[in-house]
Amino acid sequence: MRPGAKFQYAFPGVSSFVTGAGVEETAAAVRKLLLDHGWQPYGCAGDSTQLKQNAVQHNARVLAPPAQPGTTVINYSATLLSADLPAPPDAESVQYADSIKQLNVEALGTPDDVVAFYRTALAAAGWKPTTENRITNRNVSFMIFRNDTKDMLTVTMRDLAEKKMTRVTLKHQSAAEVEALDRQIELAAEERKKKEEAERNKPKPMVVVTLPSDAREVQATTQEIEFKLATGKAKAALAAITEELEAAGWKGEERIGEDAGGRLSFKKGGSSISILFVDPGFIPAEITISGSGVDLKRGALEKP
C-alpha cells in the first residue's frame, strides 16, 4: 500500500487499497515503496508495474475506476515464478514467460556489460559460468551458467551497437530438462547416423557402359572403367557412349576441351558420370569413365 491508502479486501496472493490521491502520484509512491523494500523492476504492462524479489513476481496496478470519480485503486498480486531470472536494473522491454522459463530484455550497455552483471548477480545464487569468456558469432554471443544441481542458464546477447544497448534472452533449464534435451540430441544423431549408413549400404543403380569392340587394356571396377583405343578413335567412341547414356535418361551437363582431350559430364537425379579422354593423334587414345552414386558395369560389343 502507500501512506494514507485504505484497505479494501484481500484474497490469497491478491490485495486492494483505495486512496484519494491522483493516479500518477500514487503510482510513483507505490513504485518507490516497493523499490525501498528490495523489489527489483521487472517490466510493465499498461497501468501495471511488475517487480521481482527472489523467485516472486509482484504486480502493482494503479488505476482510477470510471465508476468512482476522485478515487484511485491500488491492486497488488503476487506470483511464484518457476525460475529466478534477474534482469539488469536499467533493463527495458522486460518480458518474462513462466511457461518456458525465459526472460527477454533490452539492457543498456554492451554484451560485456551484460556478462559482468550476470556474473555478479548469478554468483550469489551459486551459478558459475562454464567458459571464461562469452562465445561470439558476429553480433550474437552467449554464455552458459551451471549450478551444483546441474541446472543450466543460457544468456544469449545480440549487440545493438547503434542503440548502445544489448538484447538479452535468459533461459532456465533444469538438470532433468537438460538431460532430456541431450538425450534427444543423441537420439537424433543416432538416427541420422543410421540413415546415412543405410544410404551408404543401399544398392546403387547399375549403369552399363558399352565399350567399343576394339577397346584394349580395359580396367573396370564399379567406380571406374579405363580403356585405350587406336589413335583418332576417341571421338566416335564418345559419341556412342553419349548416345547410350542419354537414351538411359542421363543429361549432358558440361563438355570441356576438344577432340584432342577433355571431359564430359552427365547427371541423373543425384548421381553423376564423368568421362575424361585424351586423343592427341600421335599416341593411343585413353578414356576414363567414373561414376558417383552409381555402380558402373562394363558392356562390350561383339567383335566382328
C-alpha positions as CSV (number, residue, x, y, z in Angstrom):
1,M,0.0,0.0,0.0
2,R,1.0,3.7,0.2
3,P,0.7,6.1,3.1
4,G,-2.9,7.2,3.5
5,A,-4.4,4.4,1.5
6,K,-7.3,2.4,2.9
7,F,-7.6,-1.3,2.8
8,Q,-10.5,-2.7,0.7
9,Y,-10.1,-6.5,0.5
10,A,-7.6,-9.4,0.3
11,F,-7.6,-12.9,-1.1
12,P,-4.6,-15.3,-1.2
13,G,-2.0,-13.6,-3.4
14,V,-4.2,-10.5,-4.0
15,S,-5.0,-7.3,-2.0
16,S,-6.6,-4.0,-2.8
17,F,-6.4,-0.5,-1.4
18,V,-8.0,2.8,-2.2
19,T,-6.8,6.4,-1.9
20,G,-7.9,9.9,-2.8
21,A,-4.5,10.8,-4.3
22,G,-4.1,11.1,-8.1
23,V,-3.0,8.1,-10.2
24,E,0.4,9.4,-11.3
25,E,1.3,10.5,-7.7
26,T,0.1,7.1,-6.3
27,A,1.9,5.1,-8.9
28,A,5.2,6.9,-8.2
29,A,4.7,6.4,-4.4
30,V,3.9,2.7,-4.8
31,R,6.9,2.1,-7.0
32,K,9.2,3.9,-4.6
33,L,7.8,2.0,-1.6
34,L,8.4,-1.4,-3.3
35,L,11.9,-0.5,-4.5
36,D,12.8,0.6,-1.0
37,H,11.7,-2.8,0.2
38,G,14.1,-4.6,-2.1
39,W,11.9,-5.3,-5.1
40,Q,13.6,-5.1,-8.5
41,P,11.9,-3.7,-11.7
42,Y,10.6,-6.5,-13.9
43,G,8.7,-4.7,-16.7
44,C,5.3,-3.1,-17.0
45,A,2.1,-3.6,-18.9
46,G,-0.4,-0.8,-19.3
47,D,-1.2,0.5,-15.8
48,S,0.6,-2.4,-14.1
49,T,4.1,-2.4,-12.9
50,Q,5.9,-5.7,-12.3
51,L,8.7,-6.2,-9.8
52,K,10.6,-9.2,-8.7
53,Q,12.3,-10.4,-5.5
54,N,13.9,-13.8,-5.5
55,A,11.5,-16.1,-7.4
56,V,8.4,-14.0,-6.6
57,Q,6.9,-11.6,-9.1
58,H,4.9,-8.7,-7.7
59,N,2.3,-6.9,-9.8
60,A,1.2,-3.5,-8.8
61,R,-1.7,-2.0,-10.7
62,V,-2.8,1.7,-10.1
63,L,-6.0,2.9,-11.8
64,A,-8.9,5.3,-11.5
65,P,-12.2,3.4,-11.8
66,P,-14.7,5.3,-14.0
67,A,-17.5,4.4,-11.6
68,Q,-15.6,6.0,-8.6
69,P,-14.6,9.6,-9.6
70,G,-11.8,11.0,-7.4
71,T,-10.7,7.6,-6.3
72,T,-7.5,5.7,-7.1
73,V,-7.4,2.0,-6.6
74,I,-4.2,0.1,-5.9
75,N,-4.3,-3.7,-6.6
76,Y,-1.4,-5.9,-5.6
77,S,-0.9,-9.5,-6.7
78,A,2.0,-11.9,-6.3
79,T,3.1,-14.9,-8.3
80,L,5.6,-17.6,-7.5
81,L,7.9,-18.0,-10.5
82,S,9.3,-21.3,-11.8
83,A,12.7,-19.7,-12.1
84,D,14.6,-16.8,-10.5
85,L,15.8,-14.9,-13.6
86,P,17.3,-11.5,-12.7
87,A,17.1,-8.5,-15.1
88,P,19.6,-5.7,-15.2
89,P,18.3,-2.8,-13.2
90,D,18.3,-0.5,-16.2
91,A,16.6,-3.0,-18.5
92,E,13.8,-2.0,-20.8
93,S,11.1,-4.0,-22.6
94,V,11.3,-6.7,-19.8
95,Q,9.2,-9.7,-20.7
96,Y,9.1,-12.9,-18.7
97,A,7.4,-16.1,-19.8
98,D,7.0,-18.5,-17.0
99,S,5.7,-21.4,-19.2
100,I,9.1,-21.6,-20.9
101,K,11.2,-20.0,-18.0
102,Q,12.6,-17.3,-20.3
103,L,13.3,-13.7,-19.8
104,N,13.7,-11.2,-22.7
105,V,15.0,-7.7,-22.0
106,E,16.9,-4.8,-23.7
107,A,19.7,-3.6,-21.4
108,L,21.9,-0.5,-21.6
109,G,25.5,-1.2,-22.5
110,T,27.5,-3.7,-24.4
111,P,27.3,-7.6,-24.1
112,D,30.4,-7.4,-21.9
113,D,28.4,-5.1,-19.5
114,V,25.6,-7.7,-19.5
115,V,28.0,-10.5,-18.8
116,A,29.6,-8.5,-15.9
117,F,26.1,-8.0,-14.4
118,Y,25.1,-11.7,-14.7
119,R,28.5,-12.9,-13.3
120,T,27.8,-10.9,-10.1
121,A,24.0,-11.4,-9.9
122,L,24.1,-15.2,-10.5
123,A,27.1,-15.9,-8.4
124,A,25.2,-15.1,-5.2
125,A,22.7,-17.9,-6.1
126,G,25.5,-20.4,-6.8
127,W,25.7,-20.2,-10.6
128,K,29.1,-20.4,-12.3
129,P,30.0,-19.7,-16.0
130,T,31.1,-22.7,-18.0
131,T,33.6,-20.6,-20.0
132,E,35.9,-17.7,-19.2
133,N,34.5,-15.6,-22.0
134,R,31.3,-15.4,-23.9
135,I,31.1,-17.4,-27.2
136,T,30.7,-15.0,-30.1
137,N,29.4,-15.2,-33.7
138,R,29.4,-11.8,-35.3
139,N,26.9,-9.6,-33.3
140,V,25.4,-12.6,-31.4
141,S,27.0,-14.2,-28.4
142,F,26.1,-16.4,-25.4
143,M,27.3,-17.7,-22.1
144,I,26.2,-20.7,-20.1
145,F,26.0,-20.9,-16.3
146,R,25.5,-24.1,-14.3
147,N,24.9,-24.7,-10.6
148,D,25.6,-27.6,-8.2
149,T,22.4,-29.4,-9.2
150,K,23.4,-29.2,-12.9
151,D,20.6,-26.8,-13.8
152,M,21.5,-24.5,-16.7
153,L,21.1,-20.8,-17.5
154,T,21.8,-19.6,-21.0
155,V,22.4,-15.9,-21.6
156,T,22.1,-15.0,-25.3
157,M,23.0,-11.5,-26.3
158,R,22.6,-9.5,-29.5
159,D,24.7,-6.4,-29.7
160,L,22.5,-3.3,-30.7
161,A,25.5,-1.1,-31.1
162,E,23.6,1.7,-32.8
163,K,21.3,2.0,-29.8
164,K,24.1,1.4,-27.3
165,M,22.1,-1.5,-25.9
166,T,22.1,-5.3,-25.8
167,R,19.1,-7.5,-26.5
168,V,19.2,-10.3,-23.9
169,T,17.5,-13.6,-23.6
170,L,18.0,-15.5,-20.3
171,K,16.6,-19.1,-20.3
172,H,16.5,-21.6,-17.4
173,Q,16.6,-25.4,-17.9
174,S,16.5,-27.8,-15.0
175,A,19.0,-30.7,-14.9
176,A,16.2,-33.1,-15.9
177,E,15.3,-30.8,-18.9
178,V,19.0,-30.6,-19.9
179,E,19.4,-34.3,-19.7
180,A,16.2,-34.9,-21.8
181,L,17.4,-32.4,-24.4
182,D,20.9,-34.1,-24.5
183,R,19.1,-37.4,-25.0
184,Q,17.0,-36.0,-27.8
185,I,20.2,-34.7,-29.5
186,E,21.9,-38.1,-29.0
187,L,18.8,-40.0,-30.4
188,A,18.7,-37.6,-33.4
189,A,22.4,-38.1,-34.1
190,E,22.0,-41.9,-33.8
191,E,19.0,-41.8,-36.2
192,R,20.9,-39.6,-38.7
193,K,23.9,-42.0,-38.5
194,K,21.6,-44.9,-39.2
195,K,20.1,-43.2,-42.2
196,E,23.5,-42.3,-43.5
197,E,24.7,-45.8,-43.1
198,A,21.6,-47.2,-44.7
199,E,22.1,-44.8,-47.6
200,R,25.7,-45.9,-48.0
201,N,24.7,-49.5,-47.9
202,K,21.8,-49.1,-50.2
203,P,22.4,-50.8,-53.6
204,K,23.4,-48.3,-56.2
205,P,21.7,-48.2,-59.6
206,M,23.7,-50.1,-62.2
207,V,24.8,-48.3,-65.3
208,V,26.0,-50.4,-68.2
209,V,28.6,-48.7,-70.4
210,T,29.1,-50.4,-73.8
211,L,32.7,-50.3,-74.8
212,P,33.9,-50.2,-78.4
213,S,34.7,-53.7,-79.8
214,D,38.3,-52.6,-80.3
215,A,38.8,-51.3,-76.7
216,R,42.0,-52.7,-75.2
217,E,43.9,-52.7,-71.9
218,V,40.5,-52.4,-70.1
219,Q,40.4,-52.0,-66.4
220,A,36.9,-52.0,-64.9
221,T,35.5,-51.6,-61.4
222,T,32.1,-50.5,-60.2
223,Q,33.5,-47.0,-59.7
224,E,35.7,-46.6,-62.8
225,I,36.3,-48.0,-66.2
226,E,39.5,-47.3,-68.2
227,F,40.4,-48.4,-71.7
228,K,42.5,-47.5,-74.7
229,L,41.7,-47.2,-78.4
230,A,43.7,-46.6,-81.5
231,T,44.7,-43.1,-82.4
232,G,41.8,-40.9,-83.6
233,K,39.1,-43.4,-82.3
234,A,38.0,-41.5,-79.2
235,K,35.6,-39.1,-80.9
236,A,33.4,-41.9,-82.3
237,A,33.6,-43.9,-79.0
238,L,32.5,-40.9,-77.0
239,A,29.6,-40.2,-79.4
240,A,28.3,-43.8,-79.0
241,I,28.7,-43.7,-75.2
242,T,26.9,-40.3,-75.0
243,E,24.0,-41.7,-77.1
244,E,23.7,-44.7,-74.9
245,L,23.7,-42.6,-71.7
246,E,21.2,-40.1,-73.0
247,A,18.9,-42.9,-74.1
248,A,19.0,-44.2,-70.5
249,G,17.9,-40.7,-69.2
250,W,21.3,-39.2,-68.5
251,K,21.6,-35.4,-69.2
252,G,24.8,-33.9,-70.5
253,E,25.9,-31.2,-68.1
254,E,29.2,-30.0,-69.4
255,R,31.9,-30.5,-72.1
256,I,35.4,-29.2,-71.6
257,G,38.0,-29.5,-74.3
258,E,38.1,-30.5,-78.0
259,D,38.8,-33.7,-79.9
260,A,42.4,-33.9,-78.5
261,G,41.2,-34.2,-74.9
262,G,38.8,-33.0,-72.3
263,R,35.9,-34.0,-70.1
264,L,32.2,-34.8,-70.4
265,S,29.8,-34.7,-67.5
266,F,26.4,-36.3,-67.2
267,K,23.8,-36.1,-64.4
268,K,20.7,-38.1,-63.5
269,G,18.9,-37.4,-60.2
270,G,21.6,-37.2,-57.5
271,S,24.1,-39.3,-59.5
272,S,26.7,-38.2,-61.9
273,I,29.1,-39.7,-64.5
274,S,32.3,-38.1,-65.7
275,I,34.3,-39.1,-68.8
276,L,37.9,-38.0,-69.2
277,F,39.5,-38.5,-72.6
278,V,42.8,-37.9,-74.4
279,D,43.4,-38.4,-78.1
280,P,46.1,-36.1,-79.4
281,G,46.6,-38.0,-82.6
282,F,50.1,-39.4,-82.2
283,I,49.6,-41.9,-79.3
284,P,46.7,-44.3,-78.4
285,A,43.5,-42.7,-77.2
286,E,42.7,-43.1,-73.5
287,I,39.2,-42.9,-72.0
288,T,38.3,-43.0,-68.2
289,I,34.7,-43.2,-67.1
290,S,33.9,-42.6,-63.4
291,G,30.6,-42.6,-61.5
292,S,29.2,-41.1,-58.3
293,G,26.1,-42.6,-56.8
294,V,26.1,-45.4,-59.3
295,D,27.8,-48.7,-60.0
296,L,29.4,-49.0,-63.4
297,K,29.3,-52.2,-65.4
298,R,31.4,-52.8,-68.5
299,G,29.5,-53.8,-71.6
300,A,31.2,-54.7,-74.8
301,L,30.1,-55.1,-78.4
302,E,30.8,-58.4,-80.0
303,K,33.9,-58.3,-82.1
304,P,33.2,-58.9,-85.8
